[in-house]
Amino acid sequence: MLLKYELKKLICSKLTLITFAVMFLLQIYMMCLGNIGNESVGILSDPYGKDDNFRYLNTIKETKKYEGEITREWFENVAANYTAYINDPDNLKTDAQMQQLKEEWRAQGYSEAEISRMGKEWHYAAKDFYTFPEDIVLEDLGVDRLNDGKIDGDDFVSPAERMKEKGEGFARGCLENYPDEKGEAFAQLASDMYNDLAENVTWYYDYDIGWWRYREVHRFFAVGVGFLLAVALSPLFTADRQHKTESVIACLRHGRGKLTRCKLLAGFIFSAAVWAIMELTVFVFTLAVYGFDGSQTMIQMKAYLLEVPYMLDQFQATLLTSVTSFAGMMTAAAAVMLTGVIFKNRFATLTAASVISVLPVLGLLYIYPLGKESIIERVLDFFPARLLSAVTEWERFDLLYLFGNAVPMQYLLIPAALVLCAVMTAVCYFLYKNRRPAQ
């Protein structure tokens, strides 16, 4: 009965319902926007002034015809089709079209150097659109297409080779920045992880935008879910004091231990339900608009996006993102409830919880003294807001030096979040159960 009562109070609050509606609609809007790297794939985005925003997405979907293992023979087939396309005058923009484009760029304030660069890019573009499937595939592989249309097998650099080069560069950077045992440990771990990725992965190409979009939308969770939890849970442990019924409730048979447990359980159930609704919405939208093809492709396949050494395919990376986000939600809920017990005032709780939820993802506290990330930045990575976003954590490769060993910071995120959640919940339970009612 107590649990149902506490849940009813959370769900039926007008402020909570209004906030949920606003955040839900904002999330729908955010799902319709967004980029993958430098390319816009949101169905409402309109970066090139085109009326049909699905056209670029449909062009990307056409790359599925090149699904398969990335080998030199596979690359030569793509390169041959690319060369045939751009060497056909009927497929390219005319000189008049290019001149019109350059005049538009000048009117927009671009420099002559920028216009020259963009002119090269757009010259090898479809006459009535700015890209075509083979161009997208070569861009994914990091191939320079501005070499007068001459693409052949010699331009092929396998993802495995690219990973080895990245590992060597990362290791050199570690030794330069940390000229001691710490640097050697960092360099060794980075080399091992990148070499393992290069040698033990079969690299496939496929249309996989759906997985990218699914993860990208989690960037909004820090604000959408985080702020909603701050609004909904802030009165959970403060309402009784504000209504001046705390002293009466504390004297009841179940007014301390059982009530505290029910409040905590109600807070976590409500938070999990909100997170699940948001997650399910993203899943259904992504499935309907983008689809979930390409689950076996590695997250490093797009050269211009990620070069982290985690051995994850698209399905595994997406599952890990969701698990990290869920851990962030649990930590955020515990943080808001503990804040309410400490501050004993809804406005103060809402303000503090909002700062905890939103500030770490606004980029205001990114501090890099002397070119190295600060301790503050590393601590912020474990804040509920960063964990709720999740994708922002796993798109980086950060190392920590613990007890003489190098450890990827990302490996500690979920265990640390669960431990932090458990500690805050225990403290919240102890403080509220043994509270002294206001006189």
PyMOL commands that set and color helices and strands:
alter all, ss='L'
color gray80, all
select helices_A, chain A and resi 2-11+14-31+54-66+72-86+89-91+95-107+112-123+133-140+153-155+159-177+181-199+209-233+239-242+246-250+257-289+314-343+346-361+369-371+375-380+384-389+391-394+409-433
alter helices_A, ss='H'
color red, helices_A
select strands_A, chain A and resi 35-36+39-40+68-69+204-205+399-402+405-408
alter strands_A, ss='S'
color yellow, strands_A
deselect
rebuild
show_as cartoon
